[in-house]
Amino acid sequence: MIFSSPLLKEKALARGKSIYPKVTVFSEILPLASKNRVQAGQKPRAASSSCTQELQALFGCLKKWEFDDVPCAKQHTMYMDCVHKGAEEAALYREAAKKRVSQRK
């Protein structure tokens, strides 16, 4: 009785499998080059509050009153005030960022 490797049988070669391990070669698409400065993650953003506490209070009230919005008018106005305040802060931040960019040029 002769023992042979299953890789050398005709069936294994007929299935189109290679008997050699697959070799991955690194190919450089863009040139690998470092920059003169390091950026800390993403662009700086405005420190905007996400109004999650107000939203949770609103949803808690809506759930308590079975999604009737009349008793929850106070929580709704508090949430909308927070949203408008955050939008104003973001607009001021965008204007300040534009001024900084124009001063650099």
Contacts in CASP RR format, 6 or more apart in sequence:
PFRMAT RR
TARGET T0000
AUTHOR 0000-0000-0000
METHOD contacts of the structure
MODEL  1
MIFSSPLLKEKALARGKSIYPKVTVFSEILPLASKNRVQAGQKPRAASSS
CTQELQALFGCLKKWEFDDVPCAKQHTMYMDCVHKGAEEAALYREAAKKR
VSQRK
6 12 0 8 1.000
7 19 0 8 1.000
8 19 0 8 1.000
12 19 0 8 1.000
13 19 0 8 1.000
44 97 0 8 1.000
45 93 0 8 1.000
46 89 0 8 1.000
46 90 0 8 1.000
46 92 0 8 1.000
46 93 0 8 1.000
46 94 0 8 1.000
47 89 0 8 1.000
48 86 0 8 1.000
48 89 0 8 1.000
48 90 0 8 1.000
48 93 0 8 1.000
49 82 0 8 1.000
49 85 0 8 1.000
49 86 0 8 1.000
51 79 0 8 1.000
51 82 0 8 1.000
51 83 0 8 1.000
51 86 0 8 1.000
54 75 0 8 1.000
54 78 0 8 1.000
54 79 0 8 1.000
54 82 0 8 1.000
55 79 0 8 1.000
57 75 0 8 1.000
57 78 0 8 1.000
57 79 0 8 1.000
58 72 0 8 1.000
58 75 0 8 1.000
58 76 0 8 1.000
58 78 0 8 1.000
58 79 0 8 1.000
61 71 0 8 1.000
61 72 0 8 1.000
61 75 0 8 1.000
62 68 0 8 1.000
62 69 0 8 1.000
62 72 0 8 1.000
65 71 0 8 1.000
65 72 0 8 1.000
69 76 0 8 1.000
END
